[in-house]
Amino acid sequence: MGVTGVILAGGRSLRFGREKAFVRLNRKSLIEWTISSLSRVSESILIVTSIERYESVLHAQHAGEVFVDLWPGKAALGGIYTGLYHANTVYSVVVGCDMPFLNRDLLNYQISLASDYDAIVLRINDKIEPLHSIYSKSCLPFNRKTVSQKSIIDCSVIHY
C-alpha cells in the first residue's frame, strides 16, 4: 500500500530555544534525516509548516512539497489535518521534523495494519503519541472537529 509521508515542521520550538528542523547532526539537518528515513516507507513526502517558517523550510528542504498549516496555532493537530488534506494517498505516515531516527520496521508494521483502521496511533505508558502514526483521509471530518476543540484525533476506528 502506498502512503504519503507527512513531516510537521511548524512548531515554535519554545523548549528547544531555536528552530529544531535545521539543527545539524552529523552534517545533516534534523529535517534532512527525517526526510531520508521517511522516504524509505512512503511514495511521496510533504512538509507542513507555519506561515512564518514557510520560506526557510521551502529553501532548506531537499524533497517534497511544502504546505502552510491550514489551522495555525493548533499545534500537531492542525498539522495533521493539513497533511491529510494535501496527501495524494488514502493513508499518511505523520512524523515530526525532529524525529531523525524513525523505526522503519515499526512504520512498516503500522502501515501493514492500516487498511483495517482509520488510524494507527502509538500509545506509550497510556500516553497517546499522535506522531510516528498512520492516519487515513477518513479522519479528516473528525480531525476538523477535534482541531477546533484542541483535543486528540477522534477517528471512528483507531488501533493503539
N, CA, C and O atoms as a GROMACS GRO file, in nm:
protein
  640
    1MET      N    1   0.085  -0.118   0.000
    1MET     CA    2   0.000   0.000   0.000
    1MET      C    3   0.090   0.124   0.000
    1MET      O    4   0.184   0.133   0.079
    2GLY      N    5   0.060   0.217  -0.088
    2GLY     CA    6   0.135   0.342  -0.093
    2GLY      C    7   0.086   0.440   0.012
    2GLY      O    8  -0.034   0.455   0.032
    3VAL      N    9   0.179   0.505   0.078
    3VAL     CA   10   0.145   0.606   0.178
    3VAL      C   11   0.221   0.735   0.149
    3VAL      O   12   0.328   0.733   0.087
    4THR      N   13   0.165   0.845   0.194
    4THR     CA   14   0.232   0.974   0.187
    4THR      C   15   0.303   0.997   0.319
    4THR      O   16   0.247   0.971   0.426
    5GLY      N   17   0.425   1.046   0.312
    5GLY     CA   18   0.498   1.084   0.433
    5GLY      C   19   0.471   1.230   0.463
    5GLY      O   20   0.493   1.316   0.378
    6VAL      N   21   0.423   1.259   0.582
    6VAL     CA   22   0.392   1.396   0.624
    6VAL      C   23   0.486   1.434   0.739
    6VAL      O   24   0.489   1.367   0.842
    7ILE      N   25   0.562   1.541   0.719
    7ILE     CA   26   0.654   1.589   0.822
    7ILE      C   27   0.601   1.722   0.875
    7ILE      O   28   0.580   1.816   0.799
    8LEU      N   29   0.580   1.729   1.006
    8LEU     CA   30   0.534   1.853   1.068
    8LEU      C   31   0.656   1.935   1.112
    8LEU      O   32   0.738   1.888   1.191
    9ALA      N   33   0.666   2.057   1.059
    9ALA     CA   34   0.782   2.143   1.087
    9ALA      C   35   0.738   2.285   1.117
    9ALA      O   36   0.806   2.380   1.078
   10GLY      N   37   0.627   2.300   1.186
   10GLY     CA   38   0.575   2.434   1.210
   10GLY      C   39   0.574   2.478   1.354
   10GLY      O   40   0.529   2.588   1.386
   11GLY      N   41   0.624   2.393   1.442
   11GLY     CA   42   0.622   2.426   1.585
   11GLY      C   43   0.711   2.543   1.620
   11GLY      O   44   0.800   2.582   1.544
   12ARG      N   45   0.686   2.599   1.737
   12ARG     CA   46   0.760   2.718   1.780
   12ARG      C   47   0.893   2.684   1.849
   12ARG      O   48   0.973   2.774   1.873
   13SER      N   49   0.916   2.558   1.880
   13SER     CA   50   1.042   2.514   1.943
   13SER      C   51   1.075   2.592   2.070
   13SER      O   52   1.191   2.624   2.094
   14LEU      N   53   0.974   2.623   2.149
   14LEU     CA   54   0.995   2.705   2.269
   14LEU      C   55   1.091   2.641   2.368
   14LEU      O   56   1.182   2.707   2.417
   15ARG      N   57   1.072   2.514   2.398
   15ARG     CA   58   1.159   2.447   2.496
   15ARG      C   59   1.300   2.430   2.440
   15ARG      O   60   1.398   2.436   2.515
   16PHE      N   61   1.310   2.408   2.310
   16PHE     CA   62   1.440   2.385   2.247
   16PHE      C   63   1.520   2.515   2.232
   16PHE      O   64   1.643   2.514   2.239
   17GLY      N   65   1.450   2.625   2.213
   17GLY     CA   66   1.516   2.754   2.207
   17GLY      C   67   1.555   2.802   2.068
   17GLY      O   68   1.592   2.918   2.052
   18ARG      N   69   1.547   2.715   1.969
   18ARG     CA   70   1.573   2.753   1.829
   18ARG      C   71   1.502   2.654   1.739
   18ARG      O   72   1.454   2.550   1.784
   19GLU      N   73   1.496   2.685   1.612
   19GLU     CA   74   1.421   2.602   1.518
   19GLU      C   75   1.486   2.464   1.503
   19GLU      O   76   1.597   2.452   1.453
   20LYS      N   77   1.414   2.360   1.548
   20LYS     CA   78   1.469   2.224   1.550
   20LYS      C   79   1.497   2.168   1.411
   20LYS      O   80   1.594   2.095   1.393
   21ALA      N   81   1.415   2.201   1.315
   21ALA     CA   82   1.427   2.141   1.182
   21ALA      C   83   1.566   2.155   1.122
   21ALA      O   84   1.611   2.068   1.048
   22PHE      N   85   1.634   2.265   1.154
   22PHE     CA   86   1.762   2.294   1.089
   22PHE      C   87   1.884   2.269   1.177
   22PHE      O   88   1.996   2.302   1.139
   23VAL      N   89   1.863   2.212   1.294
   23VAL     CA   90   1.975   2.176   1.380
   23VAL      C   91   2.055   2.066   1.309
   23VAL      O   92   1.997   1.970   1.257
   24ARG      N   93   2.187   2.080   1.307
   24ARG     CA   94   2.274   1.986   1.237
   24ARG      C   95   2.311   1.869   1.327
   24ARG      O   96   2.339   1.884   1.446
   25LEU      N   97   2.311   1.751   1.266
   25LEU     CA   98   2.353   1.629   1.332
   25LEU      C   99   2.433   1.549   1.230
   25LEU      O  100   2.378   1.500   1.132
   26ASN      N  101   2.562   1.536   1.253
   26ASN     CA  102   2.649   1.465   1.157
   26ASN      C  103   2.633   1.517   1.015
   26ASN      O  104   2.609   1.439   0.922
   27ARG      N  105   2.647   1.646   0.996
   27ARG     CA  106   2.649   1.714   0.867
   27ARG      C  107   2.513   1.723   0.796
   27ARG      O  108   2.507   1.770   0.682
   28LYS      N  109   2.407   1.679   0.860
   28LYS     CA  110   2.273   1.692   0.801
   28LYS      C  111   2.180   1.754   0.904
   28LYS      O  112   2.198   1.735   1.024
   29SER      N  113   2.082   1.828   0.856
   29SER     CA  114   1.983   1.884   0.948
   29SER      C  115   1.886   1.775   0.993
   29SER      O  116   1.874   1.671   0.928
   30LEU      N  117   1.818   1.799   1.104
   30LEU     CA  118   1.720   1.701   1.153
   30LEU      C  119   1.613   1.673   1.048
   30LEU      O  120   1.571   1.559   1.031
   31ILE      N  121   1.569   1.777   0.976
   31ILE     CA  122   1.465   1.755   0.876
   31ILE      C  123   1.519   1.672   0.759
   31ILE      O  124   1.445   1.593   0.700
   32GLU      N  125   1.646   1.688   0.725
   32GLU     CA  126   1.705   1.605   0.620
   32GLU      C  127   1.710   1.458   0.662
   32GLU      O  128   1.679   1.369   0.583
   33TRP      N  129   1.748   1.433   0.787
   33TRP     CA  130   1.748   1.296   0.839
   33TRP      C  131   1.606   1.238   0.837
   33TRP      O  132   1.585   1.122   0.799
   34THR      N  133   1.510   1.320   0.878
   34THR     CA  134   1.371   1.273   0.882
   34THR      C  135   1.320   1.243   0.742
   34THR      O  136   1.254   1.141   0.722
   35ILE      N  137   1.350   1.330   0.645
   35ILE     CA  138   1.311   1.305   0.506
   35ILE      C  139   1.372   1.175   0.456
   35ILE      O  140   1.304   1.094   0.394
   36SER      N  141   1.500   1.156   0.484
   36SER     CA  142   1.570   1.035   0.440
   36SER      C  143   1.505   0.909   0.499
   36SER      O  144   1.482   0.812   0.427
   37SER      N  145   1.477   0.911   0.628
   37SER     CA  146   1.413   0.795   0.693
   37SER      C  147   1.273   0.770   0.639
   37SER      O  148   1.237   0.656   0.610
   38LEU      N  149   1.196   0.875   0.627
   38LEU     CA  150   1.056   0.861   0.586
   38LEU      C  151   1.043   0.820   0.440
   38LEU      O  152   0.948   0.751   0.403
   39SER      N  153   1.138   0.862   0.356
   39SER     CA  154   1.130   0.828   0.214
   39SER      C  155   1.145   0.678   0.189
   39SER      O  156   1.110   0.630   0.082
   40ARG      N  157   1.197   0.605   0.287
   40ARG     CA  158   1.211   0.459   0.271
   40ARG      C  159   1.080   0.384   0.287
   40ARG      O  160   1.071   0.267   0.250
   41VAL      N  161   0.977   0.450   0.342
   41VAL     CA  162   0.849   0.381   0.361
   41VAL      C  163   0.732   0.451   0.291
   41VAL      O  164   0.620   0.402   0.296
   42SER      N  165   0.757   0.564   0.227
   42SER     CA  166   0.646   0.639   0.165
   42SER      C  167   0.678   0.669   0.019
   42SER      O  168   0.794   0.676  -0.022
   43GLU      N  169   0.572   0.688  -0.059
   43GLU     CA  170   0.591   0.715  -0.202
   43GLU      C  171   0.610   0.863  -0.232
   43GLU      O  172   0.661   0.898  -0.338
   44SER      N  173   0.571   0.948  -0.141
   44SER     CA  174   0.593   1.092  -0.157
   44SER      C  175   0.603   1.156  -0.019
   44SER      O  176   0.556   1.100   0.080
   45ILE      N  177   0.665   1.273  -0.016
   45ILE     CA  178   0.686   1.345   0.110
   45ILE      C  179   0.623   1.483   0.098
   45ILE      O  180   0.637   1.550  -0.004
   46LEU      N  181   0.553   1.525   0.203
   46LEU     CA  182   0.511   1.664   0.210
   46LEU      C  183   0.542   1.716   0.350
   46LEU      O  184   0.541   1.642   0.448
   47ILE      N  185   0.569   1.845   0.355
   47ILE     CA  186   0.609   1.909   0.480
   47ILE      C  187   0.507   2.018   0.512
   47ILE      O  188   0.473   2.100   0.427
   48VAL      N  189   0.459   2.018   0.636
   48VAL     CA  190   0.364   2.118   0.682
   48VAL      C  191   0.438   2.211   0.778
   48VAL      O  192   0.503   2.165   0.871
   49THR      N  193   0.426   2.341   0.753
   49THR     CA  194   0.495   2.438   0.837
   49THR      C  195   0.407   2.560   0.859
   49THR      O  196   0.300   2.573   0.800
   50SER      N  197   0.454   2.649   0.943
   50SER     CA  198   0.380   2.773   0.969
   50SER      C  199   0.410   2.875   0.861
   50SER      O  200   0.509   2.862   0.788
   51ILE      N  201   0.327   2.976   0.850
   51ILE     CA  202   0.349   3.082   0.752
   51ILE      C  203   0.483   3.151   0.780
   51ILE      O  204   0.552   3.192   0.687
   52GLU      N  205   0.519   3.163   0.908
   52GLU     CA  206   0.645   3.229   0.944
   52GLU      C  207   0.768   3.150   0.900
   52GLU      O  208   0.873   3.208   0.871
   53ARG      N  209   0.756   3.018   0.895
   53ARG     CA  210   0.870   2.933   0.860
   53ARG      C  211   0.866   2.883   0.716
   53ARG      O  212   0.957   2.813   0.672
   54TYR      N  213   0.762   2.919   0.641
   54TYR     CA  214   0.743   2.865   0.507
   54TYR      C  215   0.865   2.886   0.418
   54TYR      O  216   0.915   2.790   0.359
   55GLU      N  217   0.914   3.008   0.407
   55GLU     CA  218   1.028   3.037   0.318
   55GLU      C  219   1.153   2.961   0.359
   55GLU      O  220   1.222   2.905   0.274
   56SER      N  221   1.183   2.957   0.489
   56SER     CA  222   1.304   2.887   0.532
   56SER      C  223   1.294   2.737   0.507
   56SER      O  224   1.392   2.675   0.467
   57VAL      N  225   1.177   2.679   0.531
   57VAL     CA  226   1.159   2.535   0.506
   57VAL      C  227   1.162   2.508   0.356
   57VAL      O  228   1.224   2.411   0.312
   58LEU      N  229   1.097   2.591   0.278
   58LEU     CA  230   1.092   2.574   0.133
   58LEU      C  231   1.233   2.573   0.074
   58LEU      O  232   1.263   2.491  -0.013
   59HIS      N  233   1.318   2.664   0.118
   59HIS     CA  234   1.453   2.675   0.062
   59HIS      C  235   1.552   2.576   0.120
   59HIS      O  236   1.653   2.546   0.057
   60ALA      N  237   1.526   2.524   0.238
   60ALA     CA  238   1.622   2.436   0.304
   60ALA      C  239   1.597   2.288   0.278
   60ALA      O  240   1.691   2.208   0.283
   61GLN      N  241   1.476   2.250   0.253
   61GLN     CA  242   1.447   2.107   0.239
   61GLN      C  243   1.486   2.058   0.100
   61GLN      O  244   1.503   2.137   0.008
   62HIS      N  245   1.502   1.926   0.087
   62HIS     CA  246   1.552   1.870  -0.037
   62HIS      C  247   1.456   1.772  -0.104
   62HIS      O  248   1.492   1.709  -0.203
   63ALA      N  249   1.339   1.759  -0.053
   63ALA     CA  250   1.242   1.667  -0.114
   63ALA      C  251   1.103   1.703  -0.066
   63ALA      O  252   1.084   1.746   0.048
   64GLY      N  253   1.007   1.685  -0.151
   64GLY     CA  254   0.869   1.701  -0.111
   64GLY      C  255   0.815   1.841  -0.128
   64GLY      O  256   0.889   1.938  -0.145
   65GLU      N  257   0.684   1.848  -0.124
   65GLU     CA  258   0.614   1.975  -0.132
   65GLU      C  259   0.601   2.034   0.008
   65GLU      O  260   0.600   1.962   0.108
   66VAL      N  261   0.592   2.166   0.015
   66VAL     CA  262   0.578   2.235   0.143
   66VAL      C  263   0.443   2.307   0.145
   66VAL      O  264   0.409   2.378   0.050
   67PHE      N  265   0.368   2.288   0.253
   67PHE     CA  266   0.236   2.349   0.268
   67PHE      C  267   0.230   2.428   0.399
   67PHE      O  268   0.290   2.388   0.499
   68VAL      N  269   0.158   2.538   0.395
   68VAL     CA  270   0.136   2.618   0.516
   68VAL      C  271   0.020   2.557   0.593
   68VAL      O  272  -0.082   2.518   0.535
   69ASP      N  273   0.036   2.549   0.723
   69ASP     CA  274  -0.065   2.494   0.814
   69ASP      C  275  -0.200   2.564   0.792
   69ASP      O  276  -0.209   2.686   0.801
   70LEU      N  277  -0.304   2.484   0.764
   70LEU     CA  278  -0.439   2.538   0.745
   70LEU      C  279  -0.503   2.581   0.876
   70LEU      O  280  -0.599   2.658   0.875
   71TRP      N  281  -0.452   2.532   0.989
   71TRP     CA  282  -0.505   2.563   1.122
   71TRP      C  283  -0.393   2.616   1.209
   71TRP      O  284  -0.350   2.546   1.302
   72PRO      N  285  -0.343   2.736   1.183
   72PRO     CA  286  -0.232   2.788   1.263
   72PRO      C  287  -0.266   2.798   1.411
   72PRO      O  288  -0.379   2.829   1.449
   73GLY      N  289  -0.166   2.769   1.493
   73GLY     CA  290  -0.184   2.780   1.637
   73GLY      C  291  -0.249   2.659   1.702
   73GLY      O  292  -0.275   2.661   1.822
   74LYS      N  293  -0.275   2.554   1.626
   74LYS     CA  294  -0.340   2.435   1.682
   74LYS      C  295  -0.242   2.320   1.701
   74LYS      O  296  -0.284   2.205   1.718
   75ALA      N  297  -0.113   2.349   1.698
   75ALA     CA  298  -0.008   2.251   1.722
   75ALA      C  299  -0.016   2.134   1.624
   75ALA      O  300  -0.053   2.152   1.508
   76ALA      N  301   0.019   2.015   1.671
   76ALA     CA  302   0.028   1.899   1.582
   76ALA      C  303  -0.106   1.867   1.516
   76ALA      O  304  -0.109   1.821   1.402
   77LEU      N  305  -0.217   1.889   1.586
   77LEU     CA  306  -0.347   1.855   1.528
   77LEU      C  307  -0.374   1.932   1.399
   77LEU      O  308  -0.425   1.876   1.302
   78GLY      N  309  -0.340   2.060   1.398
   78GLY     CA  310  -0.357   2.140   1.277
   78GLY      C  311  -0.267   2.091   1.166
   78GLY      O  312  -0.308   2.088   1.049
   79GLY      N  313  -0.145   2.053   1.200
   79GLY     CA  314  -0.052   2.000   1.101
   79GLY      C  315  -0.098   1.867   1.045
   79GLY      O  316  -0.085   1.842   0.925
   80ILE      N  317  -0.151   1.781   1.130
   80ILE     CA  318  -0.203   1.652   1.084
   80ILE      C  319  -0.318   1.676   0.986
   80ILE      O  320  -0.323   1.614   0.879
   81TYR      N  321  -0.409   1.764   1.022
   81TYR     CA  322  -0.521   1.796   0.933
   81TYR      C  323  -0.468   1.844   0.797
   81TYR      O  324  -0.513   1.796   0.693
   82THR      N  325  -0.374   1.938   0.798
   82THR     CA  326  -0.319   1.994   0.674
   82THR      C  327  -0.252   1.886   0.591
   82THR      O  328  -0.270   1.880   0.469
   83GLY      N  329  -0.174   1.800   0.655
   83GLY     CA  330  -0.107   1.693   0.584
   83GLY      C  331  -0.204   1.596   0.519
   83GLY      O  332  -0.187   1.560   0.402
   84LEU      N  333  -0.306   1.554   0.593
   84LEU     CA  334  -0.406   1.464   0.536
   84LEU      C  335  -0.480   1.530   0.421
   84LEU      O  336  -0.509   1.466   0.320
   85TYR      N  337  -0.512   1.656   0.436
   85TYR     CA  338  -0.584   1.731   0.334
   85TYR      C  339  -0.507   1.732   0.202
   85TYR      O  340  -0.566   1.717   0.095
   86HIS      N  341  -0.376   1.750   0.208
   86HIS     CA  342  -0.294   1.761   0.088
   86HIS      C  343  -0.235   1.629   0.040
   86HIS      O  344  -0.179   1.623  -0.070
   87ALA      N  345  -0.246   1.523   0.117
   87ALA     CA  346  -0.187   1.394   0.081
   87ALA      C  347  -0.248   1.340  -0.048
   87ALA      O  348  -0.367   1.358  -0.074
   88ASN      N  349  -0.165   1.272  -0.126
   88ASN     CA  350  -0.213   1.214  -0.252
   88ASN      C  351  -0.243   1.065  -0.239
   88ASN      O  352  -0.264   0.997  -0.340
   89THR      N  353  -0.245   1.013  -0.117
   89THR     CA  354  -0.280   0.874  -0.092
   89THR      C  355  -0.387   0.870   0.018
   89THR      O  356  -0.411   0.969   0.086
   90VAL      N  357  -0.450   0.754   0.033
   90VAL     CA  358  -0.552   0.739   0.137
   90VAL      C  359  -0.488   0.745   0.276
   90VAL      O  360  -0.545   0.804   0.368
   91TYR      N  361  -0.371   0.683   0.291
   91TYR     CA  362  -0.305   0.678   0.422
   91TYR      C  363  -0.179   0.763   0.422
   91TYR      O  364  -0.110   0.776   0.320
   92SER      N  365  -0.149   0.821   0.538
   92SER     CA  366  -0.029   0.903   0.556
   92SER      C  367   0.042   0.863   0.684
   92SER      O  368  -0.020   0.835   0.786
   93VAL      N  369   0.175   0.860   0.676
   93VAL     CA  370   0.260   0.845   0.794
   93VAL      C  371   0.294   0.986   0.840
   93VAL      O  372   0.351   1.063   0.763
   94VAL      N  373   0.259   1.021   0.962
   94VAL     CA  374   0.280   1.157   1.012
   94VAL      C  375   0.388   1.155   1.121
   94VAL      O  376   0.377   1.083   1.220
   95VAL      N  377   0.492   1.236   1.100
   95VAL     CA  378   0.604   1.244   1.194
   95VAL      C  379   0.642   1.390   1.216
   95VAL      O  380   0.599   1.478   1.142
   96GLY      N  381   0.723   1.414   1.318
   96GLY     CA  382   0.776   1.548   1.343
   96GLY      C  383   0.910   1.566   1.272
   96GLY      O  384   0.977   1.468   1.239
   97CYS      N  385   0.948   1.690   1.249
   97CYS     CA  386   1.075   1.720   1.182
   97CYS      C  387   1.194   1.686   1.270
   97CYS      O  388   1.307   1.681   1.222
   98ASP      N  389   1.169   1.663   1.398
   98ASP     CA  390   1.276   1.632   1.492
   98ASP      C  391   1.278   1.484   1.528
   98ASP      O  392   1.311   1.447   1.641
   99MET      N  393   1.242   1.399   1.431
   99MET     CA  394   1.242   1.254   1.452
   99MET      C  395   1.336   1.190   1.349
   99MET      O  396   1.290   1.120   1.259
  100PRO      N  397   1.466   1.213   1.361
  100PRO     CA  398   1.559   1.168   1.258
  100PRO      C  399   1.581   1.018   1.252
  100PRO      O  400   1.624   0.966   1.149
  101PHE      N  401   1.553   0.948   1.360
  101PHE     CA  402   1.581   0.805   1.364
  101PHE      C  403   1.452   0.724   1.371
  101PHE      O  404   1.431   0.648   1.465
  102LEU      N  405   1.368   0.740   1.272
  102LEU     CA  406   1.241   0.668   1.266
  102LEU      C  407   1.267   0.518   1.258
  102LEU      O  408   1.361   0.474   1.193
  103ASN      N  409   1.183   0.442   1.325
  103ASN     CA  410   1.196   0.298   1.324
  103ASN      C  411   1.124   0.243   1.201
  103ASN      O  412   1.002   0.234   1.198
  104ARG      N  413   1.202   0.206   1.101
  104ARG     CA  414   1.146   0.159   0.973
  104ARG      C  415   1.059   0.035   0.992
  104ARG      O  416   0.952   0.025   0.932
  105ASP      N  417   1.105  -0.060   1.072
  105ASP     CA  418   1.027  -0.182   1.094
  105ASP      C  419   0.893  -0.151   1.161
  105ASP      O  420   0.790  -0.207   1.123
  106LEU      N  421   0.895  -0.062   1.260
  106LEU     CA  422   0.770  -0.024   1.326
  106LEU      C  423   0.676   0.047   1.228
  106LEU      O  424   0.557   0.019   1.225
  107LEU      N  425   0.731   0.138   1.147
  107LEU     CA  426   0.646   0.206   1.048
  107LEU      C  427   0.588   0.108   0.948
  107LEU      O  428   0.469   0.116   0.916
  108ASN      N  429   0.668   0.014   0.899
  108ASN     CA  430   0.616  -0.086   0.806
  108ASN      C  431   0.508  -0.172   0.871
  108ASN      O  432   0.410  -0.208   0.807
  109TYR      N  433   0.526  -0.206   0.999
  109TYR     CA  434   0.424  -0.281   1.072
  109TYR      C  435   0.296  -0.199   1.084
  109TYR      O  436   0.187  -0.251   1.060
  110GLN      N  437   0.308  -0.072   1.121
  110GLN     CA  438   0.191   0.015   1.131
  110GLN      C  439   0.120   0.024   0.995
  110GLN      O  440  -0.003   0.015   0.988
  111ILE      N  441   0.197   0.041   0.889
  111ILE     CA  442   0.139   0.050   0.754
  111ILE      C  443   0.066  -0.079   0.719
  111ILE      O  444  -0.041  -0.074   0.658
  112SER      N  445   0.121  -0.194   0.757
  112SER     CA  446   0.057  -0.322   0.727
  112SER      C  447  -0.079  -0.337   0.796
  112SER      O  448  -0.165  -0.411   0.747
  113LEU      N  449  -0.099  -0.269   0.907
  113LEU     CA  450  -0.226  -0.274   0.980
  113LEU      C  451  -0.328  -0.171   0.931
  113LEU      O  452  -0.447  -0.183   0.960
  114ALA      N  453  -0.282  -0.072   0.859
  114ALA     CA  454  -0.362   0.047   0.830
  114ALA      C  455  -0.494   0.020   0.761
  114ALA      O  456  -0.593   0.087   0.791
  115SER      N  457  -0.499  -0.074   0.669
  115SER     CA  458  -0.622  -0.092   0.592
  115SER      C  459  -0.742  -0.133   0.677
  115SER      O  460  -0.856  -0.121   0.632
  116ASP      N  461  -0.719  -0.182   0.798
  116ASP     CA  462  -0.828  -0.222   0.887
  116ASP      C  463  -0.874  -0.111   0.982
  116ASP      O  464  -0.969  -0.129   1.058
  117TYR      N  465  -0.806   0.005   0.978
  117TYR     CA  466  -0.834   0.111   1.075
  117TYR      C  467  -0.831   0.248   1.009
  117TYR      O  468  -0.779   0.264   0.898
  118ASP      N  469  -0.888   0.346   1.077
  118ASP     CA  470  -0.878   0.485   1.034
  118ASP      C  471  -0.745   0.545   1.078
  118ASP      O  472  -0.694   0.637   1.013
  119ALA      N  473  -0.689   0.494   1.188
  119ALA     CA  474  -0.562   0.545   1.238
  119ALA      C  475  -0.489   0.436   1.316
  119ALA      O  476  -0.552   0.354   1.383
  120ILE      N  477  -0.358   0.438   1.305
  120ILE     CA  478  -0.272   0.352   1.386
  120ILE      C  479  -0.186   0.448   1.467
  120ILE      O  480  -0.095   0.511   1.414
  121VAL      N  481  -0.216   0.459   1.596
  121VAL     CA  482  -0.154   0.561   1.681
  121VAL      C  483  -0.078   0.492   1.794
  121VAL      O  484  -0.129   0.400   1.858
  122LEU      N  485   0.044   0.536   1.818
  122LEU     CA  486   0.124   0.478   1.926
  122LEU      C  487   0.070   0.523   2.061
  122LEU      O  488   0.028   0.637   2.080
  123ARG      N  489   0.075   0.430   2.156
  123ARG     CA  490   0.042   0.462   2.295
  123ARG      C  491   0.157   0.408   2.380
  123ARG      O  492   0.186   0.288   2.378
  124ILE      N  493   0.220   0.496   2.454
  124ILE     CA  494   0.333   0.458   2.537
  124ILE      C  495   0.299   0.493   2.681
  124ILE      O  496   0.279   0.610   2.715
  125ASN      N  497   0.291   0.390   2.767
  125ASN     CA  498   0.254   0.411   2.908
  125ASN      C  499   0.124   0.490   2.920
  125ASN      O  500   0.117   0.586   2.996
  126ASP      N  501   0.024   0.451   2.845
  126ASP     CA  502  -0.108   0.514   2.845
  126ASP      C  503  -0.108   0.658   2.795
  126ASP      O  504  -0.207   0.729   2.813
  127LYS      N  505   0.000   0.702   2.733
  127LYS     CA  506   0.005   0.835   2.674
  127LYS      C  507   0.001   0.819   2.522
  127LYS      O  508   0.082   0.747   2.464
  128ILE      N  509  -0.094   0.886   2.459
  128ILE     CA  510  -0.109   0.878   2.314
  128ILE      C  511  -0.006   0.966   2.247
  128ILE      O  512   0.012   1.082   2.284
  129GLU      N  513   0.063   0.910   2.147
  129GLU     CA  514   0.163   0.983   2.069
  129GLU      C  515   0.106   1.005   1.929
  129GLU      O  516   0.103   0.912   1.849
  130PRO      N  517   0.060   1.127   1.899
  130PRO     CA  518  -0.004   1.149   1.769
  130PRO      C  519   0.092   1.145   1.651
  130PRO      O  520   0.049   1.135   1.536
  131LEU      N  521   0.223   1.153   1.677
  131LEU     CA  522   0.321   1.145   1.570
  131LEU      C  523   0.381   1.005   1.565
  131LEU      O  524   0.362   0.926   1.657
  132HIS      N  525   0.454   0.974   1.457
  132HIS     CA  526   0.501   0.838   1.428
  132HIS      C  527   0.377   0.749   1.419
  132HIS      O  528   0.377   0.635   1.467
  133SER      N  529   0.272   0.803   1.357
  133SER     CA  530   0.144   0.734   1.347
  133SER      C  531   0.092   0.739   1.204
  133SER      O  532   0.140   0.816   1.122
  134ILE      N  533  -0.006   0.654   1.176
  134ILE     CA  534  -0.066   0.644   1.043
  134ILE      C  535  -0.209   0.693   1.052
  134ILE      O  536  -0.283   0.656   1.144
  135TYR      N  537  -0.249   0.778   0.957
  135TYR     CA  538  -0.385   0.829   0.953
  135TYR      C  539  -0.443   0.812   0.813
  135TYR      O  540  -0.372   0.826   0.713
  136SER      N  541  -0.572   0.783   0.808
  136SER     CA  542  -0.645   0.775   0.682
  136SER      C  543  -0.712   0.909   0.654
  136SER      O  544  -0.742   0.985   0.746
  137LYS      N  545  -0.737   0.935   0.527
  137LYS     CA  546  -0.812   1.056   0.492
  137LYS      C  547  -0.952   1.053   0.553
  137LYS      O  548  -1.016   1.157   0.568
  138SER      N  549  -1.000   0.934   0.590
  138SER     CA  550  -1.132   0.927   0.654
  138SER      C  551  -1.133   0.999   0.788
  138SER      O  552  -1.241   1.026   0.842
  139CYS      N  553  -1.017   1.031   0.843
  139CYS     CA  554  -1.008   1.107   0.969
  139CYS      C  555  -1.035   1.256   0.948
  139CYS      O  556  -1.057   1.327   1.046
  140LEU      N  557  -1.032   1.304   0.825
  140LEU     CA  558  -1.044   1.449   0.802
  140LEU      C  559  -1.168   1.512   0.865
  140LEU      O  560  -1.154   1.615   0.932
  141PRO      N  561  -1.288   1.456   0.849
  141PRO     CA  562  -1.404   1.522   0.913
  141PRO      C  563  -1.392   1.525   1.065
  141PRO      O  564  -1.425   1.625   1.128
  142PHE      N  565  -1.344   1.414   1.125
  142PHE     CA  566  -1.327   1.409   1.270
  142PHE      C  567  -1.218   1.505   1.313
  142PHE      O  568  -1.231   1.576   1.412
  143ASN      N  569  -1.108   1.506   1.236
  143ASN     CA  570  -0.995   1.590   1.271
  143ASN      C  571  -1.034   1.738   1.269
  143ASN      O  572  -0.988   1.814   1.354
  144ARG      N  573  -1.116   1.778   1.174
  144ARG     CA  574  -1.159   1.918   1.167
  144ARG      C  575  -1.231   1.956   1.297
  144ARG      O  576  -1.210   2.065   1.351
  145LYS      N  577  -1.316   1.865   1.346
  145LYS     CA  578  -1.388   1.891   1.471
  145LYS      C  579  -1.293   1.894   1.590
  145LYS      O  580  -1.302   1.984   1.674
  146THR      N  581  -1.202   1.796   1.598
  146THR     CA  582  -1.114   1.789   1.714
  146THR      C  583  -1.010   1.900   1.714
  146THR      O  584  -0.969   1.945   1.821
  147VAL      N  585  -0.967   1.945   1.596
  147VAL     CA  586  -0.872   2.057   1.590
  147VAL      C  587  -0.936   2.180   1.650
  147VAL      O  588  -0.872   2.253   1.725
  148SER      N  589  -1.062   2.205   1.616
  148SER     CA  590  -1.129   2.323   1.669
  148SER      C  591  -1.147   2.313   1.821
  148SER      O  592  -1.159   2.415   1.889
  149GLN      N  593  -1.150   2.191   1.873
  149GLN     CA  594  -1.164   2.171   2.018
  149GLN      C  595  -1.029   2.149   2.087
  149GLN      O  596  -1.024   2.135   2.210
  150LYS      N  597  -0.921   2.147   2.010
  150LYS     CA  598  -0.785   2.124   2.061
  150LYS      C  599  -0.776   1.992   2.138
  150LYS      O  600  -0.708   1.986   2.241
  151SER      N  601  -0.844   1.890   2.092
  151SER     CA  602  -0.834   1.759   2.156
  151SER      C  603  -0.769   1.661   2.059
  151SER      O  604  -0.743   1.695   1.944
  152ILE      N  605  -0.743   1.541   2.106
  152ILE     CA  606  -0.673   1.442   2.025
  152ILE      C  607  -0.763   1.394   1.912
  152ILE      O  608  -0.885   1.409   1.916
  153ILE      N  609  -0.701   1.336   1.813
  153ILE     CA  610  -0.772   1.285   1.696
  153ILE      C  611  -0.885   1.193   1.741
  153ILE      O  612  -0.865   1.109   1.829
  154ASP      N  613  -1.000   1.208   1.681
  154ASP     CA  614  -1.117   1.128   1.718
  154ASP      C  615  -1.170   1.059   1.592
  154ASP      O  616  -1.278   1.093   1.544
  155CYS      N  617  -1.096   0.964   1.540
  155CYS     CA  618  -1.140   0.888   1.424
  155CYS      C  619  -1.235   0.779   1.472
  155CYS      O  620  -1.244   0.752   1.592
  156SER      N  621  -1.305   0.718   1.379
  156SER     CA  622  -1.403   0.619   1.422
  156SER      C  623  -1.340   0.487   1.462
  156SER      O  624  -1.388   0.423   1.556
  157VAL      N  625  -1.234   0.443   1.395
  157VAL     CA  626  -1.171   0.316   1.428
  157VAL      C  627  -1.021   0.338   1.442
  157VAL      O  628  -0.950   0.356   1.342
  158ILE      N  629  -0.972   0.336   1.566
  158ILE     CA  630  -0.830   0.361   1.593
  158ILE      C  631  -0.769   0.236   1.656
  158ILE      O  632  -0.830   0.173   1.743
  159HIS      N  633  -0.649   0.202   1.613
  159HIS     CA  634  -0.574   0.094   1.676
  159HIS      C  635  -0.457   0.156   1.751
  159HIS      O  636  -0.377   0.228   1.691
  160TYR      N  637  -0.445   0.129   1.882
  160TYR     CA  638  -0.336   0.183   1.963
  160TYR      C  639  -0.233   0.076   1.987
  160TYR      O  640  -0.133   0.100   2.054
   0.00000   0.00000   0.00000
